[in-house]
Amino acid sequence: MVNGTAIGQLANPNLKWEQSQKLDVGLDVNLFNNKLNIVVDYFRDVRKDLLIQNIPVSGITGVYAPGSSSPTVNAGTVRNTGLEFATNYKNKFSENFNMSLGYNVTFIKNTVTEVNNGTGYIEGGAFGVGQAMPSRMQVGLPMGYFYGYKTNGIFQNQAEVAAAPSQLALGANASPGDIRFVDVNGDGVIDVKDKTNLGNPIPKATMGFNMQLNYKNLDFAMYTFASVGNKMVRNYERNVTNANRLTYVLDRWTGEGTSNSVPRVTTGATTNNVFSDYFVEDASYIRIQNIQLGYTLNPEISQKAKISKLRLYAGVNNLYTFTKYKGFDPGASNGSPIGGGIDYGFYPVPRTYMVGLNINF
């Protein structure tokens, strides 16, 4: 260990306040003696001089040293438009039974309208080792969209390799069992000119549903949340010999006709780890966030012990997540506006079981 110095975060003397222009038009309706409530909102939110930190800058500035970081900049302008809808229903059916139901959904479209660095885009995020940044802020596209190569199955034999565009520019010759990349521009060579839009980390819609039931001394509550239409990058895998892998590799290519979706496993040099839509997955999910069942002791009994209310309950947080995403948590994010949809191996959300007692004196 030796003493040293670092410059800290690089300063930006041209930094300005971020500006927001918002429009919201809504309708709020109550029906059936206020048993049913409906709220509809259209919104438009334009953020100018958007503040973003840790954008890529030249390494000669020293910002990649420990303790240092890139400057905060006014990256550009982003427009969010969408529709929010919420409805709640409450009814007391009898002295012993009442119910409350709620549902809300938000549809959103995110578009970058201006980038201030003169190139039309800003890169961000990280994938693998030594690869170009996979996320972009680019005019006309969603914030942080994924930029890489499209794939078209797995090479099954040497004849297919010979007939396909050369992939040598990506770092290695293709072999049977390797990923086949799409020649997007049709020039007969797979190279950086074939990179394209691979998906949007921002969900098309998010929604929630909650339910509360009360019957005599029993009460029940449940809350669920869903995210639909967002993509996530699988970046937690390691291309080393002695590393654990998910069980989907058991369906890998082992010979002609064995697989057209999972490439061969090898320690040799391949292009299978180049960032492509092979690592981009649909991260839509529905999660039962919380469920709880309670019982309140009859007040006539509890008041004998000078207790106004005594309630026993049991519940579960994060009961179950319905998703096709292979990673631990389809809702995980590091919060970065450019690169937030990349799964770096987030720790999974635990399922928590609870038993409790509420006492009011």
CORFENCOR-V649487 format. One line per field, one symbol per residue. phi: phi as a letter, one per 30 degrees, with the letter a starting at -180 (. if undefined). Layout:
BEGIN
phi=???
END
This chain:
BEGIN
phi=.bdabbdidddbdcdbddcbcbbbbbbbbcbhhidbcbbbbcbbbccchedbciddbddddidcdejcadddbddlbbccbabcbbbbbbacdadcbbbbbbbbbbcbbcbdcabdcicjabcaiabhbicdddcbcbeibddidcbacdcbibdcaddddddcedcdddkaddbejcdccdddcicibcbddcdadckcdcddababbbbbbbbhccbbbbbbbbbbjccbcdccdccbdcbdbdddddcddbleidabbcddcacddbcdcddaddccbdcdabbddabbbbbcdeedddddcicdabbcbbabchdabcacddddbdcdadiddbjdccdcjddddddccbbbbcbcc
END
